[in-house]
Amino acid sequence: MWADAVQNQDWNWDNVLPFFKKSVNFTPPDYTRIDPRFDIQYDEMALAPAGGPLQLSYGNHMFDYGLALQGGFDKIGIHAINGSNAGELIGYGPQTGTINTRAATRDSSKTAFLEPAIHNTDLKVYQTTTAKQILFNKDKKASAVVVEMQGIHPTAQYTLSARKEIIVSAGAFHSPQLLMVSGIGPNATLDDLGIPIVAQSPGVGQNMWDQPWVGLAYKTNYTTQTQIILNNTDYIAPALEQYLNNQSGALAGIGGGESVGRPIWPAPLIDRSDRRVFRMGEATRLFQKQPESFDSPAACAVSR
């Protein structure tokens, strides 16, 4: 859908999947630590056991309520799928996480990519340093970045020059902010702020869509992670011993990945032509009245 929305088929599933497989190293579920009743299904074609440095697996523990949740999904017509890494999202199944199962610790872009690059390449990382402005030469080609180092009194500003390219990767808020203070953005905005215009680009900093998230909590007669949140020492002490000695038990899971389900939304909720925003009550009403609709298909890198 994204490839169609931006009219660029380079972003379709078949073209993007090889890069995901190249990035991750998948470890199958370890049933010496995970209850085999979960019988986790996954699509081996979408995962790479000998892929990149980012560890991917299911964690070493799943809570029993996940089994009840699966039964609930079955009863309301949401079917089981082979995980959510193969391009099929409508259905339910356990979720993978970036987990190093041998140590039962989180893996991340820092541990998987950044730290090896620091040790094995000539990559330089300027810590506590913020990109303030991109500088351009007379041909309007990005040539340097003005940065500010924190922790020095007075705060130090200096310039990093680039011979090859500058990559802006500062997130949804700071990437457009950095571009605009550098002179790239809507003319009206730059004029109002007195910023010299390098390139008129009306889309910069516009069309932000928030992603709503509603969390619902229900009482259950199953033991859940709430015991950890409530600091129940009778529960945590043996769990900690399991984790430290065998990388298993309640502290070795990914926290909520036992089973995640995704239904087909009723047609009125996926009609974005007028960009309507529905309250939760409205969404519930539509589900109840239209069951037939379920059948409808802050960083800146300088290359030197």
Protein Blocks (a to p, Z undefined) as FASTA:
>chain_A
ZZmmnopaklmmklmmmmmmmmpccddddfklbcfklopaddfklpcfklcfbdcdebja
dcfklmmmmmmmmmnopacdebjknopagdcddddddddfklopacdfklmmmmmmmmmm
ccdcdehiacfbdcddfkopafbdcdddehiacddddddddfkbccddebjklmmmmmmm
nopacfklmmmnopacfbdcfkgopaiacddddddddddfbdcfklmmnopaklmmmmmm
mmmmnogajklmgohplbccdddddfklmmmklopacdfklmmmmmmmmmmlmmpccbdd
ddZZ
